[in-house]
Amino acid sequence: DLRPGGRFTARDVHEIGGTAVILRALIESGHIDGNCLTVTGQTLAEVYGAAPAPDGAVVRPVATPILPDSGLAVLKGNLCPDGALIKVAGLKVLTREGPARVFECEEDCVRAVEARAYQAGDVLVLRNEGPVGGPGMREMLGITAVIYGQQMGEKVALVTDGRFSGATRGICVGHVVPEAAIGGPLALVRDGDRIRIDVSARRMDLLVDEAELAARRASWQARPPRHRAGLLAKYAKLVGQANLGAVTHEGGAEWPWFTQSR
């Protein structure tokens, strides 16, 4: 129950036992697998099993949550078939439909917003910022700060395959999967297309008929990578999608040390 939405501060969490309290509660409720190994060689349950129980005020037990839903929502739809995330805590408007304004990177979007080359009702589409396209999935906090600095934060929506921080406000949808760089639906959006976001229904859809989307998909070509050599070039070739953890190995891989330890 922490500020700004709640009553307490991070110091209060520390004084009742810290994040170990939260981890213990989530392990006991089954939300976290306590059998996972940590770097200590012990399992999560062994490391955090002796932590204090939730105090009931700063940290509530899982069985008696503060609210029935979390502060984050997962959206699905034809624009994000594998999901997207939006922060709903403190959200004043739950639906938005408007024309798309498409930008191929954060810098292009920032320049347009600083020049006020957008208007109320627009849905700003900021793509090629996912794990592959970034590469590395940068945090899109800068653009939201500029928008709110112009008092437009509640008047537009922002959709991106990049990340957002916990300080995000308004209708800002991030972590769109599949990302644009690998040909996800976000790559098919054009200026003027209508996009509808309905947080209550957990939906985000591109209001373009399937025949037109199929034609765009057939003609789509990947953009040249931002890095052609070095570590980031290698990373972009190996990294997976955000909904699977943006890992650089196939899901479910078992490392030799882990196999030998069992």
N, C-alpha and C positions, 0 to 999 in steps of 0.2 A: 504494500500500500504506500508507494513512494511518490514524492513530488516529481513533476508538477501536477499530476492528476490525483495524487493521494496526500496522505498526512505526514509521512515520515521522510527521512533523508537516508543517504547511503551510510552515514555514520551510525544511524540506528540499526541498520542491518549488521554492521560490524560488531556492535555491542551485544547483539543477541547470538553471535556465533559466526557471522559472515555468510558467504555464499555456500559454505558447507551445509548450512541449515536447509537451503533450497535444494541442493543436490540430494541430500538424504531424503527429503520429502518426495522428490520426483522418482528416486530409485524405489522407495517403498510403495509408491502408487503405481509403479509399472511403466511410467512414462520414459524412464531411462533404464537401459539394460545394465544392471549392476555387475554382470559378469565380465564386462569389458575390462581389458587390462589397461593399467596406467603405466607411465614411465618408471614407476617405482617397482614394477613387477607384481604389485598387488592389484586386485580388482577394484572397481569403483566402490562396490559395496563394502569391501574391506577397509578402504581408505576413509570413507565417509559414514560408515555405519555407527560410529561412536559420536557423531556430531549432535549438537542439541536439536531437539524437535522444534518445529515452528512455535513461536510464542503466541500465535493467535491474533496478533494485532499488526505488528510490522510485517510478518510473514504469516499468511493464513494457511491452514491445512488444505490439501488438494480437495478434500471432501466438502469444504465450506468456502468456495471461492468468493472473492469480492464481487465479481460480475460473472454472468453465465458464459460470456464470450471473451476471448482474449483481445488484446489491443492491436492484433494483426489479423488480417483476413487474406485468404487465398482466393484469387479470382480465377475462373476458367472461362473459355469462350474461344471463338475462332481466331482471335488475335493472340491468345495465349493458351493453346491447347494443353500444354504441360504445366501451366500455372503462372501466376504473377502474384506479387505481394503488395498490400497497401496497409498503411497504418491507419486504423480506424479510431484510435483513442483521441477524443477531442474533435473528431471530424464533424463539421457543421452541415455539410451538404453530402448526401449519400448517392446522388445520381448526377450524371453529367453527360450531355450529348452535344457534340460540336464538330466543326471542321478541323481536319488535321493540318498542322504546320510541321513539316518534316525537316529534320536536321540530321546530318550524317555523323556528327560528333558534338561533344559538349561545347567546344570552343565556338563552333558555328552558332549554336543555340544562344550562348552567352552574348555574342556580338549582336544578334538579332534582337534579343531582349533589351540590351543596353541602348540600342537604337530605337526601341519601342516599335519594332516592326512586327507587331502582333496585336491582337485585340481581345477584349473580354469575350468569353465563350469558346475561344480556341482550345484545341487539344494539342499541346506541343509534344511531338514525337521525336525523342532523342535516341537514335539507334547507333549500332556498332560500338557499344560500350560494354558488351558482355564479356565473359571470360575469354572467348576467342577473339572477338572484335577489338577489345581494348588495346592490347590484350591485358587481362588482369582485373576487369570489372571495377573500374574506378567508382568512387563515391560521388554522387551527383548533388552534393550539398551546395556547391557554389551557385548553380543556376537557380535553385530554390531561394537562396538568400537574395539574389538580384531581383527575382520576381516579387518577393515579399517587400523588398525595399521600395518597389514601385507601387505598393498597395494593390497588387493584382493577384495575390496568393489565393484568394477565395473566388476569383473570377475566371480562372483558367484551370485546366488539368495538365498534368505532365505524365507522359508514359515513356518508359525507358527499359532497355535490357541491362542497364547499369544498376548500381547499388544506391540505396539511400541510408542515411544515418537515423538514429532515434530522434533527432531533432526535427525531422520532416513534419510539415504541416500541410493541410489541404489535400486535394485529390492528387496525390503523387503515387503512381503505380510503377513499381520497379521489379527487378528480377524477372522480366518477361522471358518465358521459355517456350519454344526454342528461340535463341537470339537471332538477330538479323544477319550476323556475319556468316551463319551456316544455312541461310535461306529460310529462316522462320517467317511466319506471317508478317511480323513487323517489317521485314524487308520489302514487302509488297505494297505497303501503304504509300499513297501519293497525296500531295497537297490537295486539300479540299474534300478528301474522303471523310465521310461521317463516322465517328467513333462513339459508341455508347458504353458508359461505365455505370453499372448498377451494383453498388456495394451490398445492398440488402439481399439481392439475388445472387451475389458472388459471381457476377458475370462481367466480362469485357469483350465487346464484339466490334469488328470492323463491318460496317453496314454496306458491303459491296457484294454483289451476287457471285455465286460460286463459279459461273462461267468466266466472268471477268478475272477473278482471282486465279483460275486455272491458266488463263492466257498469260497473265503476269508471271506466274510461277514458271511457265515454260520458257519465257524469255529472260528470266532473271540470271544475272551473272554475278559471281562473288567479286567483291571489291579487292583490289590488291592489298596484301597484308601491310600493316603499318611498319613492321620490322621484317626485313628479309634475311637477317643474320643475327647471331648472338642468342643470348638466353631467352629473350622475349619471343623471338621467332620460334625457338624450340618449344617454348611453353604453349604458344598458340596452336601448334600442331598436335599437342598431347592432351590439352585440358578438355574436360567434359563440361556438361551444362550445369547451371546453377542449382537446379532442382535435385541433382544427384551429388551435390557437394563440390562441384568444380574441381574434382580430383584429377590427377595426371596419371591415373592408372585405371584399368577396367574395373568396374564395380565388383565388389566381392573378392578382390585379390587377397590372397593369403601370403604374407611375407614369410620367408624361411624361418626367421627367429620365432615367429608366432606359432608356426606349425610344429617346430621342434619343442616348444615349451609345453605343449599339451600332451 
